[in-house]
Amino acid sequence: MIYRKHYNTENHFSPQKGVPIHERGMILIDIILALSLSLIFIVVIAQSSSYSRDIFDRAKARNELLDRYETDLSNSSGDIYDRPYGNDMIETGSSTIPFMIVRADVGTPIESLDQSALCSEDFTDSSTIGSYDWIQKQAESTSTYSLSKNVTTRDLPLDPSIPLTDLEVRGDAFYISANPNVVSDPDLYVLHLDRSTGIFSMISSINTGPGIAAFALAGKHIYAAAISTAAQLHVIQMDQSQHLSLVRRFKVPLLHATDTPPLGSSIAYHDHEVYLGTEKWVGDEFSIIDITDPATPNKISGMEIGSRVSDIYVHNGTAYMATAGQGQLRLVDVRDPSGLLVIRDFSPSGWQRQEGQAISLFENGLNFGRTSGGYNVTPDHEAFVFSTSSEENLSSYVSTDMPGGVYGIVADRGHTYLISRKAGEEFMIFDRSLSASSIQKFSLPTSPQVMTCYRDVIYVLSKTSPAIYEIRIVRDHHL
C-alpha cells in the first residue's frame, strides 16, 4: 500500500527564495486580498465620483433654470405673489410666508405631484416634457427629434364600436370617457396599464347616461360634461380602489320651461368650481357651478356665448374658451361670478367655417388651435401662439397653417406639441414661436381624438380605434 509522504514544513525552505513554504503561501494570499480590496475601493470611488458628478450636474442645471425663471418673472408685470409655474401650477407666497409651488386648482403643494395634471415644471425630474432638460441644451445650435422608436401603441380592452371622447392619465391609471351608441354601455372607464407587459386591465367602469363629451379630475371626484339634455353635469366619486359611483346629475337651469335643454360639450375645474360649456342653445353656453359640496352642485353664474364651447381653461381669474362662433377664442374675467366680464374676443379670418377647438396655457404662454373647416385655405391659419406679455389683448401672436386642424396642444418652455387629422402628419413638434424651420412631422396609425400628458410622456387617444399612442420624446442634438 502506498501512503502520501508528510513533510515537516517548519524547516522546509523554498529552494528559490529561502523562505518557508507556508510563509510563501501566506504572502501570496495577502497579495490577492490586497488586490481585491484595492479593486473594491477603486469601484466604490468611481461610483461615488460618478454619483457626485451627476448630483452636481443636476444641481447646476436646476440653478440655471431657477435663474432663468427669476429673470422671466422680473420682466413680467404680474402679481409677484401669484406666479405661473408650469401647467396647472402657481408659485404663491407673501413677504412673511415662504414661497410654495402649489396646484392652481386645489392648492396642493408640489410634494403631491403624483396627482398633478399635465406636464408641470419639476426640478426633481430630468425628463423632457415639463422639466428643466430644455435649458441644458440651449448652447447647441440645432435639435432634431427621433420618434420612430418612441411611439408605442397601447390597445384598449374596449369595444371598437364605442366612440371614445376624452383621456386623462395619472401614473398607471388611465381615465377614458365615451359616447356609446348603446344606452346600457359604460361611458367612463378606469384602466390600469401593466408597464412590464404593456397590457391594460379594467379597474372599473360606469354608465352615467347617454355619454360624456369631456371630464375633469379633482381629487376623488370626476366632473363630466354629459351629452344629455336631462343633465349636463355628472358628478362621479372614486373610492380608494378607483371604483366609480354616480353622486349627482345636475341640469343647467332653463330660461323658460319650454326651452330645449343643451348638451354638455366641455368642462374645467378650478378651486371648488366647475366651468361647464355646452352646445349652442337659447341660454348660457358657459356656466360656473359651485361644487364645494359635490353632492349638491349649484349654478352661481353664466354667460351666453352664442355658439358651442369646445374647450375651457381657467387660470388666475380668467376663463379661456375655444368656441365654434365668431369669438373663437374668448377670455372672460371670472373673479366676480356676479359680474362676468369679457376681456377680449379673438376672431381670426376663416371663423365663418372654422371652429375653435383646443387651448393650452403653459406659464404665461397661451396656445390656441382650431379646425380646418373641412377644406384648407392657406391664409386662414389653425395654430396660434400668443406672446407672454399680450395674452389679455391678444394683439401679438404668431400662427401657422395646419391643413388637418388642431385637436390637441401640449406645451413646455421650449416647444409646442400638436395633434392634427392630416394623414401622415398627425403629430407635430414646433418651437415655441411656431417657426416653420423648427417643424417636425410624424405619422400616427390612426386619426387622433385628444392629447394629454403625464410627467415626461405624451398620450394620444385614437379617434377611430380603441387605442392610445404613448409618445416619448428623444432629443438627438447636433452642433
VMD Tcl script that draws the C-alpha trace (Angstrom):
set ca {
  {0.00 0.00 0.00}
  {1.28 3.46 -0.87}
  {0.92 6.38 1.56}
  {1.33 10.12 0.90}
  {4.59 11.30 2.43}
  {4.22 14.05 5.01}
  {6.79 16.82 5.32}
  {7.68 18.99 8.22}
  {7.21 22.41 6.74}
  {8.60 24.23 9.74}
  {12.15 23.86 8.42}
  {11.40 23.19 4.77}
  {12.68 26.18 2.77}
  {11.91 27.22 -0.77}
  {14.89 26.48 -2.97}
  {14.32 29.81 -4.79}
  {13.50 32.29 -2.03}
  {14.96 30.78 1.09}
  {11.58 31.22 2.75}
  {9.48 28.54 4.39}
  {6.79 27.27 2.04}
  {3.94 28.09 4.47}
  {5.20 31.66 4.75}
  {5.40 31.95 0.96}
  {1.74 30.81 0.78}
  {0.69 33.43 3.29}
  {2.38 36.21 1.30}
  {0.51 35.14 -1.85}
  {-2.84 35.22 -0.01}
  {-2.04 38.66 1.36}
  {-1.25 39.95 -2.11}
  {-4.52 38.57 -3.51}
  {-6.51 40.08 -0.65}
  {-4.78 43.43 -1.10}
  {-5.51 43.46 -4.81}
  {-9.15 42.52 -4.19}
  {-9.61 45.26 -1.62}
  {-7.90 47.75 -3.91}
  {-10.25 46.80 -6.74}
  {-13.28 47.22 -4.44}
  {-12.02 50.63 -3.32}
  {-11.47 51.71 -6.93}
  {-15.02 50.65 -7.91}
  {-16.56 52.39 -4.87}
  {-14.57 55.58 -5.52}
  {-15.52 55.54 -9.22}
  {-19.19 55.05 -8.43}
  {-19.10 57.77 -5.78}
  {-17.37 60.12 -8.19}
  {-19.92 59.43 -10.92}
  {-22.82 59.86 -8.48}
  {-21.36 63.09 -7.12}
  {-20.83 64.40 -10.62}
  {-24.42 63.58 -11.52}
  {-25.68 65.40 -8.42}
  {-23.50 68.39 -9.30}
  {-24.74 68.50 -12.91}
  {-28.38 68.27 -11.82}
  {-27.92 70.95 -9.17}
  {-26.18 73.20 -11.70}
  {-28.97 72.72 -14.25}
  {-31.66 73.41 -11.68}
  {-29.83 76.52 -10.53}
  {-29.64 77.74 -14.14}
  {-33.37 77.14 -14.57}
  {-34.15 78.98 -11.36}
  {-32.02 81.91 -12.53}
  {-33.80 81.93 -15.88}
  {-37.18 81.62 -14.16}
  {-36.45 84.59 -11.89}
  {-35.29 86.60 -14.91}
  {-38.55 85.84 -16.71}
  {-40.53 86.86 -13.68}
  {-38.62 90.10 -13.22}
  {-39.72 91.07 -16.73}
  {-43.34 90.18 -16.00}
  {-45.94 92.65 -14.80}
  {-47.90 90.00 -12.93}
  {-48.50 89.77 -9.20}
  {-45.22 88.58 -7.71}
  {-47.13 86.57 -5.14}
  {-49.14 84.62 -7.68}
  {-46.69 83.43 -10.32}
  {-47.47 80.94 -13.07}
  {-45.22 77.93 -12.83}
  {-45.81 75.28 -15.45}
  {-49.15 73.76 -16.32}
  {-51.69 73.97 -13.50}
  {-49.09 75.32 -11.07}
  {-48.66 78.65 -9.34}
  {-45.97 79.95 -7.04}
  {-47.64 81.64 -4.12}
  {-46.43 83.42 -1.00}
  {-46.00 86.78 0.69}
  {-43.36 88.85 2.40}
  {-43.87 86.81 5.56}
  {-44.82 83.43 4.12}
  {-42.22 81.32 2.26}
  {-42.91 80.72 -1.41}
  {-44.55 77.43 -2.27}
  {-45.33 75.71 -5.55}
  {-48.96 74.58 -5.46}
  {-51.63 73.16 -7.72}
  {-53.59 76.08 -9.12}
  {-56.88 74.19 -8.91}
  {-56.86 72.73 -5.40}
  {-53.88 74.36 -3.63}
  {-51.98 71.09 -3.20}
  {-48.23 71.53 -2.54}
  {-45.74 70.35 -5.15}
  {-44.87 67.37 -2.93}
  {-48.19 65.87 -4.05}
  {-47.28 65.86 -7.76}
  {-48.39 62.25 -8.19}
  {-51.89 63.64 -8.65}
  {-50.93 66.66 -10.76}
  {-52.38 67.21 -14.18}
  {-50.49 67.62 -17.43}
  {-46.79 68.34 -17.61}
  {-45.73 70.70 -14.87}
  {-42.26 72.04 -14.31}
  {-40.47 69.68 -11.93}
  {-36.96 70.23 -10.59}
  {-36.81 66.64 -9.37}
  {-37.20 65.13 -12.83}
  {-34.73 65.23 -15.73}
  {-37.29 64.14 -18.31}
  {-38.00 66.09 -21.46}
  {-41.56 67.32 -21.18}
  {-42.20 69.84 -18.45}
  {-38.72 69.59 -16.93}
  {-35.51 71.57 -16.86}
  {-33.91 69.41 -19.55}
  {-34.58 72.02 -22.25}
  {-32.19 74.52 -20.72}
  {-29.30 72.06 -20.65}
  {-29.22 72.01 -24.45}
  {-29.60 75.72 -25.17}
  {-25.96 76.16 -26.15}
  {-26.36 73.73 -29.04}
  {-27.36 75.32 -32.29}
  {-29.77 72.75 -33.69}
  {-32.02 70.00 -32.39}
  {-33.60 67.12 -34.24}
  {-36.01 64.56 -32.89}
  {-36.27 60.82 -33.32}
  {-39.73 59.43 -32.67}
  {-39.82 56.27 -34.74}
  {-38.78 54.06 -31.84}
  {-40.73 56.00 -29.24}
  {-44.34 55.77 -30.38}
  {-45.91 52.78 -28.66}
  {-49.43 51.65 -29.49}
  {-51.38 50.51 -26.44}
  {-54.53 48.60 -27.38}
  {-57.51 49.13 -25.10}
  {-59.80 46.27 -23.99}
  {-62.85 48.19 -25.22}
  {-65.49 47.62 -27.87}
  {-64.21 49.12 -31.17}
  {-67.71 50.38 -31.96}
  {-67.75 52.74 -28.95}
  {-66.58 56.30 -29.78}
  {-64.01 57.47 -27.22}
  {-64.04 61.17 -26.32}
  {-61.54 62.20 -23.62}
  {-58.47 60.97 -21.74}
  {-56.57 61.70 -18.53}
  {-53.59 59.81 -17.12}
  {-52.35 59.53 -13.54}
  {-49.40 57.19 -13.23}
  {-50.57 53.76 -14.42}
  {-54.27 54.68 -14.20}
  {-55.98 55.76 -17.43}
  {-59.37 57.51 -17.33}
  {-61.29 57.36 -20.62}
  {-64.73 58.72 -21.46}
  {-67.01 57.59 -24.26}
  {-70.20 58.38 -26.12}
  {-71.64 54.89 -26.68}
  {-74.35 54.15 -29.18}
  {-75.95 51.57 -26.88}
  {-77.69 53.09 -23.84}
  {-76.54 50.32 -21.49}
  {-72.83 50.62 -22.36}
  {-70.47 52.41 -19.94}
  {-69.43 55.98 -20.74}
  {-66.46 56.20 -18.34}
  {-63.67 53.68 -17.79}
  {-60.73 53.37 -15.43}
  {-57.97 51.13 -16.80}
  {-54.66 50.00 -15.34}
  {-51.56 49.67 -17.53}
  {-49.06 46.98 -16.61}
  {-45.83 48.65 -17.71}
  {-43.93 45.36 -17.82}
  {-46.31 43.76 -20.33}
  {-47.92 46.82 -21.92}
  {-51.36 45.28 -21.33}
  {-54.38 47.15 -19.98}
  {-56.76 45.66 -17.44}
  {-60.14 47.02 -16.42}
  {-60.37 48.53 -12.94}
  {-63.90 49.85 -13.16}
  {-66.50 51.43 -15.42}
  {-69.79 53.22 -15.07}
  {-72.81 54.10 -17.18}
  {-73.90 57.62 -16.20}
  {-76.27 58.28 -19.08}
  {-76.23 58.97 -22.82}
  {-72.50 59.75 -22.99}
  {-69.66 62.02 -21.84}
  {-68.02 64.70 -24.01}
  {-65.21 65.66 -21.61}
  {-64.31 65.38 -17.94}
  {-62.06 66.85 -15.26}
  {-60.31 65.02 -12.42}
  {-60.18 66.67 -9.00}
  {-59.15 64.57 -6.03}
  {-61.56 61.70 -5.55}
  {-64.18 63.18 -7.87}
  {-64.65 63.26 -11.63}
  {-66.78 66.03 -13.13}
  {-68.17 65.12 -16.54}
  {-69.80 67.21 -19.27}
  {-72.65 64.91 -20.29}
  {-74.02 64.68 -23.81}
  {-77.51 64.77 -22.40}
  {-80.47 67.13 -22.26}
  {-81.55 65.57 -18.96}
  {-78.42 66.66 -17.05}
  {-75.33 68.35 -18.46}
  {-73.06 67.77 -15.41}
  {-72.44 64.36 -13.88}
  {-70.57 64.14 -10.55}
  {-68.76 60.83 -10.10}
  {-66.91 59.68 -7.00}
  {-63.95 57.29 -6.82}
  {-63.15 55.17 -3.78}
  {-59.65 54.07 -2.79}
  {-59.82 51.19 -5.27}
  {-60.81 53.63 -8.05}
  {-64.24 52.14 -8.38}
  {-66.83 54.63 -9.61}
  {-70.21 55.68 -8.31}
  {-72.55 58.39 -9.57}
  {-73.11 61.05 -6.90}
  {-75.31 63.53 -8.72}
  {-76.71 64.60 -12.08}
  {-77.10 68.36 -12.48}
  {-79.26 70.09 -15.08}
  {-78.47 73.61 -16.25}
  {-81.46 75.84 -15.32}
  {-83.69 76.75 -18.27}
  {-84.70 80.31 -19.09}
  {-88.21 79.15 -19.92}
  {-89.99 75.90 -19.21}
  {-90.42 75.30 -22.95}
  {-86.73 75.72 -23.81}
  {-84.88 72.75 -25.27}
  {-82.01 71.94 -22.88}
  {-78.45 71.89 -24.29}
  {-75.86 69.12 -24.44}
  {-72.68 69.32 -22.41}
  {-69.58 69.87 -24.54}
  {-66.58 70.90 -22.36}
  {-65.54 71.27 -18.73}
  {-62.84 72.59 -16.42}
  {-62.31 72.52 -12.68}
  {-60.71 75.19 -10.50}
  {-60.88 75.91 -6.78}
  {-64.15 74.12 -5.94}
  {-65.89 75.41 -9.04}
  {-66.81 73.64 -12.27}
  {-66.78 75.61 -15.51}
  {-69.19 73.94 -17.88}
  {-69.52 74.52 -21.61}
  {-72.47 73.39 -23.71}
  {-73.70 73.28 -27.27}
  {-75.47 76.38 -28.63}
  {-78.95 76.99 -27.21}
  {-81.11 79.93 -26.08}
  {-79.45 80.15 -22.66}
  {-75.94 80.30 -21.18}
  {-73.41 78.18 -23.05}
  {-70.91 78.91 -20.26}
  {-71.85 78.19 -16.64}
  {-69.99 78.43 -13.35}
  {-71.16 75.81 -10.86}
  {-70.21 75.74 -7.20}
  {-69.31 72.21 -6.11}
  {-67.98 72.95 -2.61}
  {-70.26 70.06 -1.75}
  {-70.01 67.75 -4.80}
  {-73.35 66.18 -3.90}
  {-75.19 69.50 -4.22}
  {-73.96 71.46 -7.26}
  {-75.27 74.99 -7.56}
  {-75.02 77.28 -10.57}
  {-73.74 80.67 -9.43}
  {-73.21 82.43 -12.76}
  {-73.26 82.05 -16.52}
  {-72.82 83.77 -19.85}
  {-74.38 83.40 -23.26}
  {-71.62 82.75 -25.79}
  {-73.77 82.31 -28.89}
  {-72.09 79.08 -30.01}
  {-70.72 75.79 -28.74}
  {-67.91 75.98 -26.16}
  {-65.36 73.38 -27.29}
  {-62.64 73.78 -24.64}
  {-62.13 75.66 -21.37}
  {-59.01 76.51 -19.39}
  {-59.15 78.55 -16.17}
  {-56.14 80.30 -14.68}
  {-55.58 83.26 -12.39}
  {-59.15 84.53 -12.53}
  {-59.53 84.21 -16.31}
  {-61.51 81.61 -18.24}
  {-60.07 80.90 -21.70}
  {-62.67 79.44 -24.07}
  {-62.41 77.94 -27.54}
  {-65.76 78.37 -29.27}
  {-67.40 77.50 -32.58}
  {-68.61 81.04 -33.23}
  {-67.14 84.38 -34.22}
  {-65.22 84.93 -30.99}
  {-63.35 81.69 -31.44}
  {-61.02 82.46 -28.56}
  {-62.75 84.27 -25.72}
  {-61.24 85.50 -22.45}
  {-63.64 86.10 -19.57}
  {-62.83 87.57 -16.16}
  {-64.44 85.18 -13.67}
  {-63.10 86.61 -10.42}
  {-66.51 88.07 -9.64}
  {-69.13 85.50 -10.69}
  {-71.89 88.04 -10.21}
  {-70.44 90.22 -12.95}
  {-68.64 88.20 -15.60}
  {-66.61 90.43 -17.88}
  {-65.42 89.64 -21.40}
  {-61.77 90.73 -21.59}
  {-61.24 90.01 -25.26}
  {-62.54 88.09 -28.26}
  {-60.22 86.78 -30.95}
  {-61.75 86.21 -34.40}
  {-59.11 85.31 -37.00}
  {-60.01 85.11 -40.66}
  {-61.96 81.99 -41.57}
  {-64.10 81.99 -38.44}
  {-67.25 81.63 -40.57}
  {-66.36 77.98 -41.34}
  {-63.61 77.07 -38.84}
  {-64.20 76.33 -35.17}
  {-62.11 76.92 -32.07}
  {-61.04 73.52 -30.75}
  {-58.18 73.45 -28.23}
  {-56.49 75.66 -25.63}
  {-53.23 75.22 -23.73}
  {-51.69 77.59 -21.22}
  {-48.13 76.99 -20.09}
  {-46.97 79.59 -17.60}
  {-47.85 82.83 -19.46}
  {-47.75 81.31 -22.94}
  {-51.21 80.90 -24.47}
  {-51.80 78.40 -27.29}
  {-54.95 78.15 -29.40}
  {-55.95 75.69 -32.10}
  {-58.96 75.35 -34.40}
  {-60.33 73.07 -37.09}
  {-59.64 73.49 -40.80}
  {-63.31 73.89 -41.67}
  {-63.46 70.88 -44.00}
  {-61.06 72.26 -46.60}
  {-57.85 74.21 -46.24}
  {-57.48 77.89 -47.07}
  {-53.79 78.64 -46.58}
  {-54.09 82.18 -45.11}
  {-56.65 81.00 -42.54}
  {-54.26 79.52 -40.00}
  {-55.19 76.86 -37.47}
  {-52.41 77.09 -34.82}
  {-51.70 80.23 -32.77}
  {-49.24 81.14 -30.01}
  {-49.69 84.43 -28.15}
  {-46.76 86.25 -26.58}
  {-46.35 86.26 -22.82}
  {-46.89 90.00 -22.43}
  {-50.05 90.24 -24.51}
  {-52.25 87.31 -23.55}
  {-55.02 89.66 -22.41}
  {-55.19 91.86 -25.51}
  {-54.37 89.03 -27.95}
  {-52.77 91.52 -30.33}
  {-49.36 89.90 -30.57}
  {-49.16 86.34 -31.83}
  {-47.60 84.00 -34.34}
  {-49.58 81.44 -36.31}
  {-49.14 78.73 -38.90}
  {-51.23 76.81 -41.39}
  {-52.18 73.23 -40.41}
  {-54.43 71.70 -43.08}
  {-55.60 68.94 -40.75}
  {-56.68 71.32 -38.00}
  {-55.51 71.31 -34.38}
  {-57.23 68.89 -31.98}
  {-54.86 68.96 -29.03}
  {-51.96 71.03 -27.68}
  {-49.24 70.39 -25.12}
  {-46.56 72.98 -24.45}
  {-43.42 73.27 -22.36}
  {-40.85 76.05 -22.11}
  {-39.09 75.10 -25.32}
  {-41.65 73.54 -27.65}
  {-45.27 73.19 -28.72}
  {-46.67 69.72 -29.48}
  {-49.80 69.46 -31.66}
  {-52.07 66.74 -33.00}
  {-53.78 67.06 -36.38}
  {-56.01 64.95 -38.58}
  {-53.99 65.26 -41.76}
  {-52.86 61.78 -42.83}
  {-49.14 61.27 -42.25}
  {-48.84 64.42 -40.09}
  {-50.92 63.51 -37.06}
  {-48.26 64.57 -34.53}
  {-46.09 67.69 -34.87}
  {-43.40 69.44 -32.88}
  {-42.67 73.16 -33.18}
  {-40.54 75.53 -31.19}
  {-42.47 77.97 -29.02}
  {-42.70 80.51 -31.85}
  {-44.16 78.02 -34.36}
  {-41.21 78.66 -36.64}
  {-41.53 76.85 -39.97}
  {-37.87 75.83 -39.79}
  {-38.46 74.04 -36.48}
  {-41.35 71.82 -37.56}
  {-41.09 68.06 -37.16}
  {-43.94 65.95 -38.59}
  {-44.75 62.37 -37.64}
  {-47.39 59.83 -38.59}
  {-49.67 58.04 -36.14}
  {-51.52 54.82 -37.04}
  {-54.96 56.47 -36.97}
  {-56.59 59.86 -36.62}
  {-56.24 61.37 -33.11}
  {-59.11 62.37 -30.82}
  {-57.43 64.14 -27.92}
  {-53.96 64.58 -26.40}
  {-52.75 64.84 -22.82}
  {-49.54 64.17 -20.96}
  {-48.30 62.94 -17.61}
  {-44.76 63.70 -16.47}
  {-42.47 63.10 -19.47}
  {-44.87 61.11 -21.69}
  {-47.46 62.38 -24.18}
  {-50.58 60.27 -24.68}
  {-52.85 60.47 -27.73}
  {-56.27 58.84 -27.78}
  {-57.27 57.40 -31.15}
  {-60.47 58.62 -32.75}
  {-61.16 55.57 -34.89}
  {-59.96 52.61 -32.80}
  {-59.69 51.67 -29.11}
  {-56.01 52.54 -28.70}
  {-53.67 55.00 -27.02}
  {-50.38 56.13 -28.52}
  {-47.63 56.64 -25.96}
  {-45.04 59.12 -27.21}
  {-41.65 59.62 -25.58}
  {-39.51 62.42 -26.93}
  {-35.83 61.67 -27.52}
  {-33.56 64.54 -28.49}
  {-30.70 63.97 -30.92}
  {-28.59 67.10 -30.63}
  {-26.09 68.18 -33.27}
  {-23.73 71.12 -33.02}
}
mol new
graphics top color blue
foreach p $ca { graphics top sphere $p radius 0.5 }
foreach p [lrange $ca 0 end-1] q [lrange $ca 1 end] { graphics top cylinder $p $q radius 0.2 }
display resetview
